[in-house]
Amino acid sequence: MTNKQLLLQLYTETVTLGRYIELEEYAKYPLTAMHPNLTPEDLNEEELIKLITASVTNMTGQVC
């Protein structure tokens, strides 16, 4: 697997985690806020890292 494929898998798992802890909307929100009208597949590796970080931070902010 390439790094991008691994990052896409990690993003998918982040959203899945959000679904399990009932915070899926918070896990998905950064994509629409940071990259409107794009899918994770459209992003480069650096953008995916920032997206995953934002998703996890957003969910953490709701829990804490």
Buried (B, 14 or more C-beta within 10 A) or exposed (E): EEEBEEBBEBBEEBBEBBEEEEBBEBBBBBBEEBBEEEEBEEBEEEBBBBBBEBBBEBBEEEEE
